[in-house]
Amino acid sequence: MSCIVKSMMMKDRGKLVIWPAYIDKTKSRKDGRIVSRKTSVESPTIKEINKAAAKLGMNPEVEADKAYPRSWWEDKGRVLIDNTAPKTHHCRRICSAIKEMRS
């Protein structure tokens, strides 16, 4: 294994990837949404996700140049957060924080 691949793997250890599609109300489950429509938010940005995750103490890291594999043509980015609970739990908390920030 090359040093570059190994260092990339080590960077992501202990982190969860949160793509905007996971919490986007306009997306279907097939398109990647992992929380209910009731819980999700409409068209979240990585800036909103980053701000909400920081507010919740999840130590977010933004990777703006990444594209979600199911919609590879859109460079919406992703946010890495600490892996302290299941991904759906974190996504629900992030949705709640975004709704609170928007209101």
N, C-alpha and C positions, 0 to 999 in steps of 0.2 A: 504494500500500500504506500502510495506516495505521501510525502510530508504535507502537501497541500490538502489532500483529501482527509488525512488524519486530523489536521488542525481544524478543518471545517466541522468534522464530526464532534470534536471536543467542544467547540464553541456552542453548539446547540444542545449539549447534554444538560438536563435539568430544566429545559425550557419547553414551553408549548407554543405552537404556531397558531395565531388567530388571524384568519383571513376575513376581510369584510363580508364575503359571501356567507360566512357562518351565521351572521346575525342580521342579514339583510331581509327585510320583510318582503321586498319585491322578488326575491329568489324563491324557487321551489326547493323541496327537499332534494330532488334530482340534481338541481343546480348547485347544491352544497350547503343549504341552510340546515343548521343542526339544532336550532331552538324553535319553539312554536311561533306561529305568526303573531299571537297575542303578546308574547314576550319580546319579539324582535323589533328592530327599529328600521325606518325607511332610509335606504341609501346611506349607510354609515361610511365615514371617511377614516383613513388611518390616523389622521390628526385627532379625530374624536375618540377613536379607540385608544390611542396613546394617552390622551388626557384622562380618560376614564380609568384606564389601568393604573396610571400614576396616582390618581386620587385614591384608588383602592389599595395602593401599596404593592403592586405586582411587579415592580421593576421592569417596565416595558423597554424594548429595543425596537426601533422602527427600521424596516428594510423596504424602502420605497420603490426600489427597482425590481421587485419580484412580481411575478404574475401567477395567479391561481391556476393550477393545472387544468381545471375544467373550463376555464375561460382564458386560455393562454395568450390571447390577442390583447387583453386588457392589462396594462401595468398599473394595478391599483395598490400594490404593495402588501405588506403583512407586518404584524406586530408579534414579537416574541415576548412571552411573559414567564414568570417563575412557575414551575410545575409543582404546585402545592395541593391541588385538588383536581377532580375530573374536569376535562375541557368544557363540558356542557355547563357545569356549575360556574366556572369562570365567565363563560359567555353570557349567562343569565345576569350575573352581577354587572358585567360591562354594559349590557343593554339597559339595565336599571339606571346606572350612572349616566349614560348618554341621554336617556329620557329626562332625567333630572336636570342635566346641563341645558337641554334644549328648551325646557319650560321656564 
